[in-house]
Amino acid sequence: MSNITALMDRNKAFAGSGAWQNTPRLPFLPFKALYIITCIDPRVDPADFLGLEFGDAIVARAVGGRVNDAVIRDLSYIGYLVEAKAPEGPYFEAAVIHHTDCGSRLLEDPDLRHGFAKRTGYDEQELAALPATVPAETVRRDVAKILEAPQISTRITVSGHVYDTATGLLQTVTEAAGVGSRTVPDPADA
Ligand SMILES: [Zn+2]
């Protein structure tokens, strides 16, 4: 018996509901034209705080909701799929969401960071850049990273938001902007 066994009844109820039959025309054309990038934190599930329903959005999760190379690769892949298989769109908005009280901030502790780097071989400097210390700043940086990535489809838009774990509220930091635009200021210039 695995931990997931306890949830099998919920799966049977889901299968019985028929909700899974209401699928988008193509799986990379979610109903709400959203590609959400957020933290793995169980308190930060967009199905909960955005009320996502079946097929509404593509959801990518990484520690801190940080935009790493794997996130860029997947995002560029899905954008390319739309260009190649459904060029008429709709093209999605990539919504990056960082949050308060993020577990990534534990890496601000030099001892913990050093121990993790030693245990795994990951670069300590890179780990130091991971924490969403001020989520409104890191989300702005990650939106800029996507907008500047040459791999990303120029047909998509990118927005940035912060979820507050103390209130349940989501606040927009950067409105949706087109890839290739320079409308997102570099936090380093601020
Ligand atoms: Zn987090």
Residues whose N, C-alpha, C, O or C-beta is under 5 A from the ligand:
A	BS01	ZN	C39 D41 G64 C102 G103 S104
